[in-house]
């Protein structure tokens, strides 16, 4: 359960996020949509305690994220390329994240091997540093690294952007499988309404930092979202 | 078009994220340039009367000409280290209707108005005027001055040619040092007397002004080579098509001996070995280690006992200083990841501490042969090493919590000042001056052995309170977490 209360973020008087209350139950697959500057990345950064809230707070599984660091063991995220360590190979990066999350090499290997399809033979065994991979391949490595160590809260910012169509479809399957597992809360943001309605049980629309729509996904959701953004 | 380029750069300068922050450095550079201008001006004015006084029966102009070779070599080496081709972000321009040749000409033209090219004028012009007032033929002197200015520009463009061939490599400064050193040696041992050749060339230009075509031609050739080199770089694929080397992953299992800091130790070792800039700090270790050889063989330093400590702190702490001053900026590229991961900050810092402490130990052991110059040196180095481990490691880690400057690891290594701020200057005071001052004071008041003992005691106290100190330091880092994330997120 992730509880947001009275959360706001201002940059020099400019309000970029203002969420009075938002509850995300444990195990939900949660989609955040909104135009550029709507506050999606700001919300995720607050959730990861990378920036300080101006007012209010977020509690994740009962832990107030800007007060205690106890949310870290069960949370993982991939926000952007700055979550990658450029001078490591993908394998080394996975092992490093694994070690931080208490997984040994065998654990990591067995998890990563499930994603061979997703990697499309372009990540593992390439003998290349992450900094030398293409943007899309970097993203694949980052997303998979966020799945290491049995996290209960997974945060992915724009996971579909920069990926080729095949990989997008595979990623959708991965996220769906995660959501089916009990107790894993997946939070993703996306500009792609189709993908996000496909994989998320619930979609929240942000506009200028405020929640303007909160929908349980149904057959009509995509149409409703398209109508909303068309205006 | 040139007007547009200039306005783009004007905006880039004033709107850069670090504009206010780097103002201090710019003011410092301003004073430095004023100092150099004054020096050159003084040289230009006083050169003629000075030479006349020392060598009354020789023509000062001929003497100056015979020394031009050394100036050329020195200028070339200095420029290699300090002058960079003006950078311009050309990517956005490539798809716009701007001729590539125009961009290249602009960049090269801009390099010609560099401070390095103006500086010699402050010496050349007053010297030339003095010559004219002393009844040297006006046209010949003017042509001679012009020839010198052309040479300045040749050096300017030659430097960029050399740089474009040796940049992007580790130890890129070795070739230029070797070539300059080689030329100097050939000249010094009279194998080929370059200063005579260059000297008589300038004498010839002075006597028959039409010979100015020769340097002019050389200049044109240099410009054309530069033009071609730069034009090639103006295609995106030359930037994209970097050769990707196959990676040798090394197994760093032995770090497991360090317990829970092992993952960070492995990361740090890879950080150091796989990035140009960090790798060059390893090479600096060699220089630091041999630093003592500049001083100890000379008899003057044999009795300057307080000076041993400076060498000791420096030569055992060179890695500590080089690597430590940019903690945690080395990790700025992925700082957000570290901050959102399940890590203990203390382990992260402890890994850095361990690396630095081990480096001090190794450097001390490697420096033991200095005992050849006297046992006092070894004792001073030992005291300095203990002080480095116990005090300086903590000081530099503490200083790191004030670091707010990002380091882009992919950038070149030598003489890269990215990430350098006031912290890096200020940290030198407790790091080097404090132990020296303490040592000197106790040495003066009581004696050499006691002074060494004081440093050792301070070091041991630091080691004893290591856990406590690390707690305080960790808290400092935690307190500035948001500021660091924000700062490392910004470009420039």
Boltz contact constraints between the chains, C-beta under 6 A:
constraints:
  - contact:
      token1: [A, 48]
      token2: [B, 340]
      max_distance: 6.0
  - contact:
      token1: [A, 50]
      token2: [B, 336]
      max_distance: 6.0
  - contact:
      token1: [A, 50]
      token2: [B, 485]
      max_distance: 6.0
  - contact:
      token1: [A, 52]
      token2: [B, 482]
      max_distance: 6.0
  - contact:
      token1: [A, 72]
      token2: [B, 342]
      max_distance: 6.0
  - contact:
      token1: [A, 73]
      token2: [B, 342]
      max_distance: 6.0
  - contact:
      token1: [A, 77]
      token2: [B, 340]
      max_distance: 6.0
  - contact:
      token1: [A, 82]
      token2: [B, 334]
      max_distance: 6.0
  - contact:
      token1: [A, 82]
      token2: [B, 336]
      max_distance: 6.0
  - contact:
      token1: [A, 83]
      token2: [B, 337]
      max_distance: 6.0
  - contact:
      token1: [A, 85]
      token2: [B, 334]
      max_distance: 6.0
  - contact:
      token1: [A, 87]
      token2: [B, 274]
      max_distance: 6.0
  - contact:
      token1: [A, 87]
      token2: [B, 275]
      max_distance: 6.0
  - contact:
      token1: [A, 89]
      token2: [B, 247]
      max_distance: 6.0
  - contact:
      token1: [A, 89]
      token2: [B, 249]
      max_distance: 6.0
  - contact:
      token1: [A, 96]
      token2: [B, 263]
      max_distance: 6.0
  - contact:
      token1: [A, 99]
      token2: [B, 263]
      max_distance: 6.0
  - contact:
      token1: [A, 100]
      token2: [B, 341]
      max_distance: 6.0
  - contact:
      token1: [A, 100]
      token2: [B, 342]
      max_distance: 6.0
  - contact:
      token1: [A, 100]
      token2: [B, 343]
      max_distance: 6.0
  - contact:
      token1: [A, 101]
      token2: [B, 342]
      max_distance: 6.0
  - contact:
      token1: [A, 127]
      token2: [B, 246]
      max_distance: 6.0
  - contact:
      token1: [A, 127]
      token2: [B, 247]
      max_distance: 6.0
  - contact:
      token1: [A, 128]
      token2: [B, 244]
      max_distance: 6.0
  - contact:
      token1: [A, 132]
      token2: [B, 244]
      max_distance: 6.0
